[in-house]
Amino acid sequence: MATKRGGGKKVTPKAKPKAASRTAPAGPSGSKTAKSSRAVKPAAGARPAERRAPGEAAPRPVPPAPKAAPRQAPPAPPSPRPEARPVGASRVARPARSRPAPPPSLFERAKALRDLIEESKLTAADPWKYTAKARAWAGRAQGIVDEIAKSQDGSELEQKVKALRTEIEGDVDFQEARRRA
């Protein structure tokens, strides 16, 4: 059996002495702004400065260790195939299958042709010669667009659009303007 020393008195830690005020004592002028001559304490946990002989080089810092690559999650197990549904069971919504876009309407094709003519005016190699032709084509294309907007008879107007397109695409100046765009 161990006995306590000190006659059974409780041992309490001694209180630390209070630190002196951090401000400098008042100087002869009565100002307290004078700097203290005390040394700056290093931050907690900082290593003390190593002393070396004069002319000895400081040791090189050790580079940090490379980080490990992040772990990838293991692949998910294959899901079991759904069994046959009973008749009348609700169906789970599935994403719509991508269908090819419907062909552009006659109106859209005529507007695209008119816009193509207008753009080609800006990129023509010889704008003085080409602009007159392009202005005539743009007028015809705008007339076709207006006719399509007014009437629903597509067969005759479709022939006009095709004829204008073949005329324009067969022109050497138009082809050159499209290449420069």
C-alpha positions, 0 to 999 in steps of 0.5 A: 500500500502506497502512502501519500507524502506530505501528511495527506495534504492535497498538492495544488499546482503553483499559480504562474506569476503575472506577466509584465505589461506589454507596453513600454514604460513611459519615457522622459517625455511621458510617451508610451509609444517607445518600442520595447527592447524585448526579443520577439518570441518564436511562434508555438511549435516552431523549431529553434534556429540551428546554429552553423559554422560560418561559411556552412551552407544551409541544408536543402528543404525536403520536397513534399511526398507525392500525393497518392492517386484518388481511389476509384469506386469499384464498378457497380454490379450488373443490374438484374434483368426486369422480369416480365410485367403483368398485363396492365402494369404501369410502364416506367418513363424512358427517355425518348429515342433520338429521331432524325430532325425533320427536313426543313420546310419550303419556307425555311429553305427559301429563307436560308437561300436568301440569307446565303445570298446576302452573306455571299455579298460580304465575301465576294472576291470582286464586290463591284462585279458580284454585287449586281448579280447578288442583288438580283438573286436576293430580290428573287429569293425575297419574292419567293419567301413572300409568296410562300408566306402568303399561299400554301401551294408548295409545288410551283414554289418549290420548283422556283426555289430549286431553280434559283438554288441551281442557278446560284450554286452554278455561278463561279463567283458565288462559289468563290464567295462561299469558299472565302467565308 
